[in-house]
Amino acid sequence: MAVDSLHAGDDDSDPERPRPTGLLDVLSVAAVALDTNGRIVFWTPQAEELFGYAAEDVLGQYAARLLIRPEHLQAVVSLFTDVLETGRGWAGAFPVRHKDGSSRLTEFRTMRLLDDLGDVYALGIAADHTLLQRVETDLALCERLINQSPIGLALMDPDLRYVLVNPALERIDGIPAADHIGRHLRETLPFPDVDTVEAALRQVLTTGTPLLDQFHVGHPPADPEHEHAWSLSFYRLEDPGGRVLGAAASVVDVTERHHAAAEADRARRRLALIAEASTRVGTTLEVEQTAHELAELCAPVLADVVAVDVLDHALAFRRARRPDNGPELFRALALKAAHPTVALSAADSPGDLAAYDGDRLVTLCVHTARPVLVRHVGPRDLPRIARDAEAGALLAQAGVHSYLAVPLIAHGEVLGALDLKRTRNPLPFDEDDIVLAAELAGRAAVAIDNARWFQSVRNTALTLQRSLLPDHSSHHTGLELASRYQPAQATSEVGGDWYDVIPLADDKTVLVVGDVMGNGIDAAATMGRLRTATCAYADLDLEPGAVLQHLDKITCDLEHYIVTCLYAVYDPHTRRCTIANAGHMPPALARPGQPPTFLDLPAGAPLGVGGIPFEATTTDLMPDDLLVLYTDGLVETRQHPIDDRLEVLLSFLDEPRRPLEEICDLLLYGLRHPDDHDDVALLIARAL
């Protein structure tokens, strides 16, 4: 092919000149040929449309100077030289200068061509970047270009039988090119949805509308063990007269991109799951709830069946034996399945205790403090996973095919294990799953550790608090009594409130309610000291104001403590009740037939302020009168004004003849919320 013949396409009016091959008309994309000096020797009308220059303006011009901006010139010249010297084609996109001065990102397929005289040319097939798929398919019209293309290309007749297959497609599907010829499309495609592909291709033949970048996955004959991915595009082929020749297909192996995208998607989902764990796991300071939240988070994203088991000695704060090579006692805390399965029957129910021998995988997990993975569970593995033979049979029936156990470790101590099984999820657990499970288990373990310490400390404080409260008779001379103590939910709030009933000589009775303005075990201990002192001063038969003065002095000696207290002495013979107040909430008085009200007492200063006298007020208690003493935890909230809450309290005292136990329940359930931040002491007395 001489240079003159390259120019022949510029004038179709001369019948003596050879007719153009028609290649450019079929391609519908720009084609540009350069000689070894980089001069333009061929320029199609499509090139004029793409770059803005007519053929007469560019033929003989240096392409690089005309079309390439200075900053890209060196790279393009190097590319051009490499193509001519090595014969290696180049595909890619770079900006080309349009005649109007703008830069347009253009997709190129560049290759070296030789004519019949041995002269070398560089051929560039160019199109707008968005037309890449069309260019790739139209290249199938030229067998030479097909053979050089790294994209799998095939030509098919109208019956979808192969006419031509390039080497790239031969490599992609693993079937020799010769074995394609004459066969139908469905005989070679390794796709499970081949019917859909064939139907789509027939629609392309009928309508002429190309079908671009269709994503498909399958297992090619050359590599049946691994999943591959391809991007398919189909086009109808026509001759210049419009006659349908058949169809062209381009196949791009995008397996690596598919795997990268899948891995990126998995990574995003793992990060999202970890982020979700920070908000969903450990929402309460309850061990069982935290374990349940972890199980809910893991199913079905990570496993089909999830169990959370904690070592019994860790839950009870008992020292583990050494060495760790024997059986372990686990307490099941949570169990979750993503779907109904008999595997649930093979697992320990929440709350159950189960002993697992040292050869069990979950025991190995907690002994080594390392994950235990069985990618493919077989019959020999089930006895080491299940608690017994019956459970192993259930796991086999459920289709458990992959197993992973991850230790729950907090502050260096192994608390238990996160147990994961897959049944419906066909993928086995892998190293990424281990990393994700370990991260979730680590976060949950810290929350479980905090919860178990919380419960331990709270139980200790509550035990101390309850041990310091009185165990009194419900009846004293002239009085019927009922009392309640209700701790707060938070450990730090337990321990400050108390009540007491102290019998005196001459049938008198002392009623005391107090609140140490501190929290936890220290507050409970302080309360115990003050209660003991109160009993001692009461035995001296001192006036209520004098008792509070002595308690005030003691409280001043206790560092950083302020205490409110209400001290009342009732004499059944005179029916008089003398009350002194040290900064406490006013007692409520309910009389049959009258609206309940609060006693008007001098507020007084809290104990611990020091040097302030306390006044006493005397009121008569008639038969069936109700005196209600309480701490501020009964009425104070963070959302409501205290006056409104006090009015609510009085509304529950409208029937003072109700049983005292019923009134206590009404007040607690009507005024308290389970999450209230303070504890409550309540003491109700009815005059007989």
C-alpha positions, 0 to 999 in steps of 0.5 A: 500500500503506497502513499498515493493509495493512502491518499486515494480516499480523498477523491471518489470521483476518479473511476480509475483510482482504486475503490477504498476498502470501505473500512472507514465507512464501516468503522464510523470512527476517525482513522489517521495514518502517519509515515515514519516522519510523523506526517499525516498521509491519511485522513478520513472524513470522520477525522475531520468531524472529530478534530475539526480539520479538513483533509486538505488542511492536514495531509503532509502536516506533522501530526504532533505539531498540529494535534498535540499540545506542547506539554504532551509532545514529548510523550506522544513522540516517544509513543509514536517511535515505540509503536514504529520500532517495536510494532507493539500496539498502544491503546489509551486516551489522551487529550488532542487539540481541536481546530477550535483550540479546545482539548478533547479527550480522545480514545486511541488504538494505535498500531504499526502497518506495513504496505506491500513495499515494506514501507512502515506506517502508524495507523491510529483509530480514534474516537471520542472517549465515550465511543470506545466500545463501538470502536472495539467492535467495529475493528472486527471488520479487519482481520488484521486489527482483530488479531492484534487486539487484546480484546476478545473479538468475534464475528457471527452470522445472522444465525449466531454462528461464529465466522471469525474469532481473534486470538484474544478471545481464544485465550479468554474462553480457553477454546481454540479459534478453529473450534469456534467456527461454525458453532453457535454462541451458546456452545462456547459461552461459559455463562449460566445465563447464556439464554439471556445473552443470546436473546439480547444478541438477537435483539441487537440483530433485529433493532440495530441498537448496540448492547454495551458493557454487559457484565457476566460471570462464569467458569471458563473451560480453561479454569473451571475452578475459579470464577471469571468476569467479562464485559460483553458488547454486541453490535450489528454489522452492516455493509455500506448498503445497509445489508445486515452481515451479522453481529460482532461481539467484544469480550473483555476479561475484567476478572481482576477488576471484578475481584477488586470491586468485590473486595472493595465492596467487602471492605466497605461492608466490613468497615460499615459493620465495624462502625455499626458495632460502635453504636449497636454493641454495648448500649447497656451495661448488661452482659446478656444484652451486650452479647445479644447485640453482638449476635444480632450484628453478626447474623447474617452479615458474617455468619448464618448461626452465631453464639456468644459464650462466656467462661463461667469463671470469668463471669463469676470473677473466679481465678482460672486454673493453670495450666489451661488444657482441660475442659471449660465451663461455658455459660451461653449468653446469646444465640442467633440464626439468620434463618430457621435452622436445626442448628439452633437445637444443636447449640446451648440455649442462653443461660445454660451452662455447658462443659466442653472438653479440652479437645473441643475447638471452642475450648482450644480457642479460649485456651490459646486466645487465638481464632480457630478456623475450619474452612471446610467442615467435614465429618471428622470436624463436627465432633470437635465443634458440637457438644455431643454426637446428637448435636453433631448430627444436627449440625450436619443436617443443617449444612454447616460447612465452615466454622470460626471461633474467635476469643473474646479478649478484654484487657488481656483476659479471655472472657469467652468466645464468639462462635460462627457457623455458615450454612446457607452462605456458600463461601467458607470463612477466610482470613478477612473474616477472621480479621473482621470477627476479631475486631467485632469480638474485641469491641464486644469483649470490652463492653462485656467486661465493662458490663460484668464489672458494672454488675459486680460493683453494683451488686456489691454496693447494693448488697452493702446498701441493703445490709445497712437498711433496717429490718423492722416490723411493719407495726409499732405502737400506734403506727402501721409502717411500709417501706421501700428501697429501689436502687438506680440503674447506674452503679455510681448512683447506688448507696446514698439513700436510707430510711430507718424506724427506731423504737424508743421508750414510752412507745415512741417511734423515730422515723428517719429518711436521709440522702447522702449526696454522694455515690457508690460504695463510699456513699453507702458506707457513709450512710451506714455510719450516719444511720448508726449515729442516728440510732445512738442519738435517738436512744438518748431521747434527744429532741429532733433538732438536737439529734440533727445538730449532732449528726451535722457535726459528725457529717462535717468531719466526713470529707466532701459529704453533704447529707439531707435528713428528715427526723421525726418522733411520734408519740402515740399517747399524745398523737403528736409528731415532732419533725426536724428537717435538714434540707430534705424534701418535705413530707406529705400528709394525707388525711381521709376526706381532705386533699393531701398536702405537704407539711410546712416545715423550715427547710433547714440546712443540709448536714455537713454545712456546720453551725446552723441550728435546726428547728422542730415542728409538731403536728398531730396525727389523727387515726388513719392519717398518712405520713409519707417520707421519701428521698428526692429520687422519687420525684426528681427527673431531668425533664420535669419541673420539681413542682409538677412532680410533687403535685403528681406525688400528692395525686397518688395519695388521694385514698389514704385508707389504701393498704400501705404496700399498695401505696408504696407500689403506686408511688414507685411505679407511678413516679419512677422510670427504670432508667432513673439516675438516682436511688429512692428510699420511701417510708410510709406511716399510718396512725392507728 
